[in-house]
Amino acid sequence: MAEALAPQEASLVRGLHGDALNERVLRLWCAKEAAAKCLGIGLQGKPSAFVVASTDAACENLLVQHECSTIQTQVFRQDDTIIAVARQPVGRLEVHE
């Protein structure tokens, strides 16, 4: 499952195994999907064009970079459901890790 991530995202899953790894990958993927939809372009079969540049420890607040913009996303779990929300970009943002 972690193979679906961009090389730049490897540090976001390093050291995780089993359920913790699956949960993190799912959250990263959902953040990418939300950002792509927020931009109105979708993933277009190119998920590697959307890179999670940073996240908090709980992987709830993430910045997703695309050549168009940097999108702020929030990912929540509600029982067995993952909910990802992206905010409309306000132009290019600088990302600091």
N, C-alpha and C positions, 0 to 999 in steps of 0.2 A: 504494500500500500504506500509506503514512503517513497517508492520509485516514482510516484506521480508528482513529486515536488521538484522544483527547480534547484539546481546545485547551490544557489545562494541561500536556500532555505534549510540546508542540512543542519546548520547549527541550532535551528529551532526544534529539532527532534532528537538531537544527539543525546545518547544515554537513556532514552525512553524505550520501553519494551511492553509487549502485550497490550492490555487495555489502555494504558496511558499513552502509548504510541498511537494506537488507533484513534483515540479521542483527539489527540493533538493534530493528526493528519486531517481528520474530518473537519476540525475547526478551521484549519488553514485553507482547505478546499472551499468550505462554505464562505469564508471571507473573500476569496478570489471570485467566486460566483456572484456574490453580492456586489462587489466592486464593478465587475464587468456589466452587470445589469444596470447599476447606477449610471455608468457612462453611456448606457443605451446601445452598447455594441455586443454584449454577450462575450463568451469566451472564444467564439469563432473557431473552435477546434485547436486553439493555441493557448492552453493554460499557462505555458511557460512565459507568455508575454505579460502575465500578471504575477508579480513577485511580492510575497509578504516580506516587507523590509524590517519590520519590528513588531513586537508584541509584548504585552505585560506578562507576568509570571503565570497568571491564570489563563492566558490565551483568550481573553475576552475583548481587549481593545487592541486592534491591529491596524497597521498602515500597509496598504497594498499599493505598490508602484506599478504604473503602466506608462508607456511613452507619452500618453495624453496628460496624465495627472497623477497625483497621489491621493488615494481615497482613504478616509477614516472609516473603519468598520468596527462593529461590535458583534460579538458572537455569544449567544446565551444557550444554555441547556435548560429545557423545561420537560422534566420526566424523560421520555424517550425521544424528544424532539429537539433538534438544533435549530435555532433561529439566528439568522445573520442579517444585520441591518447596515446599510452603507449611507453615508452622508454625501450630498451633492458636492462635488469638488469646487474649491474656490480658487482654482489655478494651481500652479505648481507649488508644492510644499517641500521644504528641505527635511530630510529624515535623519535623525541622530539616534544612534543605538547606544 
